[in-house]
Structures are given as structure tokens and as C-alpha cells.
């Protein structure tokens, strides 16, 4: 686990994770356009389950840990950019 899991570390990592999502999904937007606390699914960014698989793949390559499809916390983890970034900050090995 990362030792740098602080609110400041999460804030600093938000633009990087937003850019990673945009790149992975070929979205036509800037990282700053993804609201940190807006839902990633539905009315927010509008992601679906295939998008989550794509994001999970790039996260595992970028940060050195796997997001497992059977994790019961996935709904919380993928609830917003901030939640996903906090999870990355707490689990990353790279």
C-alpha cells in the first residue's frame, strides 16, 4: 500500500487519474472537465461496465495493482473520480 494516502495526495492525483480516464476512453474533454465528486455512471460522466473494464486495465498498468471485478466495494470505488483516486492512492505500488 502507498504511504502517501493523504487528502493532499488524493487532490494532487485527481488530474492525473482524470487524464488517464480520458485517454483510456478516448473522450473529447479536458481533465478539469471531470468533476471530482460527480458520479462516473449515469447522469455524471455516463460510463458503463465496458468503460470500467478499460479504466481498470489502465489503472493496473499505471499504478501496479489490480481492480478485481468481484470486489464488493467496486460500486463505491467507481462512484466518483475522487473515490477512484482515493482508492488508487491507497493501493498503488508504483
N, C-alpha and C positions, 0 to 999 in steps of 0.2 A: 504494500500500500504506500501511497505517497505521503511524505511527511509534511507537504506543503498544502494541506487541505484546510485553508482558512477562507473566510468570506472574501478577503482581498485577492487570494489566489483564484477563486472562482470568478470574481469580477474581471480579473486580468485575462482569464482564459476564455471568457464569453465570445469575444470577436473571432478568436481562432476556431472555436467549435462552430460558430455560425458560418464562417468561411468554408469549413470542412463540409458542412451540410450542403451549402450552395454548390460547391464543387462536385460532391458525390451525386447530387440530384440534377445537375445542370440547370439550376434555377437562374432566372434572369433578374437578379436583385443584388443589392449590396448587403454585406454582413450586418450593418447597422439597421437595416430594414426589418430584421427579425427581432421582434420584441422579446426580451428575456423571459417575461412571465406569461406571455400569450401561449395558448395551447398549440402544440405541434400538430395535433389531429383536428379534424372537423373545422370549426369556424376560425381557428388560428391559421397556421401555415398550410393546413389541408393535407397533411401527409396520410399515407395509407400503409398497410402492412408491408408491401414490397419496398416502399421508401425506407421503412425502419430496417429492413434487412440490408439494404445498401449502406445506410448510415452505420449500422453495427459492424459491417465489414471494414469500412474505412477507419472506424474508431479502433478496431483491433489492430490494424496495421500501424496506425499513427501512435497509439498510446500503449500498446503491448499487453492488452488484456481482452478477454472475450466477453461479449454480452450474449448470454445464452437465451434462447427462445423460450425455455421453460422456467425462467426466473419469475417468480410470483410478484416481484417488485417492478416488472417492466412497465406497467401502466404508470406507476409513479415516476420511474426513471425517465420515460419518454413524455411526461406530461407537459414539459416546457423546456426551452433552451436552458434556463437556469438550472432546472432539476437534472437535466442530462449533463451539463457542465460540472455540477457539483459531484455527480457520480463519477465522472471521468477524473476529476481532481482527487477523489478519494481512492480510486483504484489504479491509476496509471502507474506503469513501471518504466515508461520512457519519458 
